[in-house]
Amino acid sequence: MAKVLIAYASMSGNTEDIADLINKTLTSLQHDVDIKEIDQIDAEDMLSYDGILLGAYTWGDGELPYETEDFYEEIADVDLTNKKVGAFGSGDTEYPLFCEAVPIFEKALVKSGAELVVEGLKIEFSPETDEDIQRCTDFATAFSKKLG
Ligand SMILES: Cc1cc2nc3c(=O)[nH]c(=O)nc-3n(C[C@H](O)[C@H](O)[C@H](O)COP(=O)(O)O)c2cc1C
């Protein structure tokens, strides 16, 4: 089965909860998953995987969190051709740019040649309702199908 990297940034644990749910689903579908905090890895590390899912909460005025900035800048320096990718994150709909970290990551990944195979997953705060938990599971299942 495919080698998958889930890399995320989470300050108060909400994005981490999403990452954990995605990890559970992908692992139960027999994928070989590594789950890491983004500030502990380099963008080059993505090259060891078939599939990559990046997650972050949104900060400031629709911005990426500070601790993802180095990784984000490095994405431009790696060739992600043939990599299947997606993005997820937690946010708060009170802000005008809800979960903007998700499209910011998606654009950077695609610009480096990756194939975006799932629609970005945006969750308000932590995935606590049955509906939000299901959305996380569905996101991971859809990603798994694209990995083949
Ligand atoms: C100063 C500040 C700025 C924020 N800006 C945004 C924003 O622009 N868009 C958004 O969707 N959420 C925004 N949020 C909300 C967080 O993304 C949200 O609380 C998220 O669930 C935190 O995820 P975490 O638990 O993974 O850290 C902001 C929160 C704070 C405290």
The ligand as an ORCA input file, in Angstrom:
! r2SCAN-3c Opt
* xyz 0 1
  C      -5.378     35.748     16.422
  C      -6.165     34.664     15.712
  C      -6.378     34.782     14.351
  C      -7.155     33.831     13.660
  N      -7.401     34.004     12.311
  C      -8.209     33.111     11.678
  C      -8.543     33.294     10.288
  O      -8.116     34.239      9.623
  N      -9.348     32.369      9.697
  C      -9.876     31.291     10.386
  O     -10.604     30.489      9.780
  N      -9.579     31.105     11.709
  C      -8.769     31.976     12.358
  N      -8.474     31.803     13.687
  C      -9.098     30.663     14.401
  C      -8.216     29.408     14.519
  O      -7.756     28.982     13.258
  C      -9.057     28.303     15.170
  O      -9.225     28.627     16.529
  C      -8.488     26.907     15.036
  O      -9.466     25.974     15.464
  C      -7.210     26.684     15.834
  O      -6.719     25.398     15.499
  P      -5.675     24.582     16.395
  O      -6.422     24.061     17.628
  O      -5.240     23.455     15.510
  O      -4.563     25.486     16.781
  C      -7.704     32.738     14.380
  C      -7.472     32.623     15.759
  C      -6.726     33.581     16.429
  C      -6.540     33.444     17.928
*
